[in-house]
Amino acid sequence: VKKREVANSPDAWFRLLKSRGALGIRLYRSPGKDAVFSDRISSALVGGGGTWTMEVLFQGQTSEFWTATWEVINQNAPDRRIWRVTYGRVARGRTSHSTSHDLPKAVRELSECLKETRAFSDKQKLDAFTKGFDEALDTIATKGANRHGYHQDLAPKGVLSAETGMLLDACQTAWVFGGMGSWNDLWFEGKEDQKTYERLSDRLFQTVNSAIEEAATSTFETR
């Protein structure tokens, strides 16, 4: 497939889309197709965890679908920025089905999921993880007044609503998935504890991802 660069920065890409009459962008995640590892487990790997797609909507119910590609460009980079991430258009077609936004529901579901997972973590004396869940719940309880997420520059000031910013921050803190040493790396001797852990972990993974999808797309008016 022949590739052609159309923009060398996110801002240039946005300007290009605007000049072409784009109406907006929606973000969503599609489940992976790995028969061996679940998306929760594969999220520790580049290309794992499912596929995130940006759908660019145009007039006439047509859309373009863009996804990211990661590649190592310099394993010995002094600033440790060894990756290059490029976004490419992978398809063009009919606009996907649109659903209405419900941020309060996303917040409520994340909060309920975090409380249950936090209780299990506390029972198992997983103090570091319990602290993270407490911080995510604190962000929700204070309506975003207390933020604990590492990335505080997800969007230009004034672009996201307070509720959206709060939800994205809580999702950052609630993200405990990864490789060695992460929540995914846990194992319990008791069968019931292991079963509870698997259920809560899968639910948390799905709930956090759904909340990110909801928050990121909430600024685009449903059409």
C-alpha positions in Angstrom: 0.0 0.0 0.0 1.4 3.3 -1.0 1.5 5.9 1.8 1.4 9.7 1.5 2.0 12.2 4.2 -0.9 14.7 4.5 0.1 16.4 7.8 3.2 16.5 9.9 1.5 17.4 13.2 -1.9 17.0 14.9 -2.6 20.7 14.4 -1.8 20.5 10.7 -4.1 17.4 10.4 -7.0 19.3 12.1 -6.5 22.2 9.7 -6.6 19.8 6.8 -9.8 18.2 8.1 -11.4 21.6 8.6 -10.5 22.7 5.1 -12.2 19.5 3.7 -15.4 20.2 5.6 -15.1 17.7 8.4 -18.0 17.9 10.9 -16.1 16.3 13.8 -14.3 13.3 15.1 -15.5 10.4 17.2 -13.3 8.0 19.2 -14.1 4.4 19.9 -12.4 1.1 20.7 -13.0 -2.2 18.9 -12.3 -5.5 20.6 -9.1 -7.4 19.6 -9.2 -10.7 17.8 -6.5 -12.6 19.7 -7.9 -16.0 20.6 -5.2 -16.6 23.3 -5.0 -13.3 25.2 -7.9 -11.1 26.2 -7.7 -7.4 25.5 -7.0 -6.7 29.2 -3.9 -8.9 29.1 -2.7 -7.8 25.7 -3.0 -4.1 26.7 0.5 -4.4 28.0 1.8 -4.9 24.5 2.1 -2.4 21.6 -0.9 -3.0 19.4 -2.8 -4.9 22.1 -5.9 -4.0 24.1 -8.1 -3.7 21.1 -8.1 -1.1 18.4 -8.8 2.6 18.9 -10.2 4.3 15.9 -10.9 8.0 15.1 -13.9 8.4 12.9 -13.9 11.6 11.0 -17.4 12.5 9.9 -18.3 14.5 6.8 -21.6 15.6 5.1 -23.7 13.0 3.4 -23.2 10.4 6.2 -19.7 9.5 5.0 -16.7 8.9 7.3 -13.0 8.2 7.2 -11.4 5.9 9.8 -8.0 6.5 11.2 -5.8 4.3 13.4 -2.3 4.5 14.9 0.8 2.6 14.1 3.8 2.3 16.5 7.3 1.6 15.4 10.7 1.8 17.2 13.0 4.3 15.6 15.9 4.5 18.0 16.2 2.0 20.9 19.1 4.1 22.3 17.5 7.5 22.2 19.0 9.6 25.0 15.5 11.1 25.9 14.0 7.5 25.8 11.6 8.5 23.1 12.2 5.4 21.1 8.8 5.2 19.4 7.3 6.9 16.4 3.5 7.0 16.3 1.8 7.7 13.0 -1.9 7.9 12.2 -3.2 6.7 8.9 -6.5 6.4 7.1 -7.4 2.8 7.0 -10.9 3.0 5.5 -13.6 5.2 4.1 -17.3 4.5 4.1 -20.7 5.0 5.6 -20.9 6.8 8.9 -21.2 4.4 11.8 -24.3 4.3 14.0 -24.4 7.2 16.4 -25.5 6.9 20.0 -26.4 9.6 22.4 -23.9 10.7 25.1 -24.5 10.0 28.8 -21.6 11.3 30.8 -23.4 11.0 34.2 -24.0 7.3 33.4 -20.3 6.8 32.5 -19.3 8.5 35.8 -21.7 6.5 37.8 -20.6 3.2 36.3 -16.9 3.9 36.8 -17.5 4.9 40.4 -19.5 1.8 41.2 -16.9 -0.4 39.5 -14.0 1.3 41.4 -15.7 0.9 44.7 -16.1 -2.8 44.3 -12.6 -3.3 42.9 -11.2 -1.1 45.7 -12.9 -3.2 48.4 -11.4 -6.4 46.9 -8.0 -4.7 46.7 -8.2 -3.6 50.3 -9.2 -7.1 51.5 -6.2 -8.6 49.7 -3.9 -5.9 51.2 -2.8 -4.6 47.8 -2.1 -1.2 49.3 -0.5 0.4 46.2 -3.5 -0.5 44.0 -6.0 0.5 46.7 -4.3 3.9 46.9 -4.8 4.4 43.2 -8.5 3.4 43.3 -9.0 5.8 46.3 -7.4 8.6 44.3 -9.7 7.9 41.3 -12.7 7.9 43.6 -11.5 11.1 45.2 -11.4 12.8 41.8 -15.0 11.7 41.2 -16.2 12.6 44.7 -14.7 16.1 44.5 -16.1 16.6 40.9 -12.6 17.1 39.6 -11.3 19.5 42.2 -8.7 17.0 43.2 -6.9 15.5 40.3 -4.3 12.8 40.5 -3.7 11.8 36.8 -0.2 12.2 35.4 -1.3 13.9 32.1 -2.9 17.2 32.9 -2.6 18.5 29.4 -5.0 16.2 27.6 -6.8 19.1 26.0 -6.4 22.9 25.6 -7.9 24.8 28.5 -11.6 25.4 28.1 -12.2 22.7 25.5 -13.5 20.0 27.8 -16.3 20.4 30.3 -15.4 20.0 34.0 -17.2 16.7 34.1 -15.4 15.4 31.1 -12.0 16.5 32.4 -12.8 14.9 35.8 -13.8 11.6 34.1 -10.6 11.4 32.0 -8.5 12.1 35.0 -10.2 9.4 37.1 -9.6 7.0 34.2 -5.9 7.7 34.2 -5.6 6.9 37.9 -7.8 3.8 37.6 -5.7 2.4 34.7 -3.8 -0.4 36.5 -3.3 -2.7 33.5 0.1 -3.5 32.0 2.9 -6.1 32.3 5.0 -7.3 35.1 4.1 -5.7 38.4 0.8 -4.4 37.2 -2.7 -5.4 38.3 -2.6 -7.9 35.4 0.3 -9.7 37.0 -1.7 -10.8 40.1 -2.6 -14.3 41.0 -4.5 -15.8 44.0 -4.3 -19.2 45.5 -8.0 -19.4 46.5 -10.3 -20.3 43.5 -13.0 -17.9 44.7 -10.6 -15.0 45.1 -9.1 -15.7 41.7 -12.6 -15.9 40.1 -13.6 -12.6 41.8 -10.3 -11.0 40.6 -10.9 -12.0 37.0 -14.5 -10.7 37.0 -13.6 -7.4 38.6 -10.5 -6.9 36.4 -12.4 -7.5 33.2 -15.2 -5.3 34.3 -12.8 -2.5 35.3 -10.9 -2.7 32.0 -14.2 -2.5 30.0 -15.6 0.3 32.2 -12.5 2.5 32.0 -12.2 2.1 28.3 -15.9 2.9 27.8 -15.6 6.0 30.0 -12.6 7.2 27.9 -14.5 6.7 24.7 -17.6 8.5 26.2 -15.5 11.4 27.5 -13.4 11.9 24.4 -16.4 11.9 22.1 -18.7 14.0 24.3 -17.6 17.3 22.8 -19.0 16.3 19.4 -22.7 16.9 19.0 -24.6 13.8 18.1 -25.9 13.9 14.6 
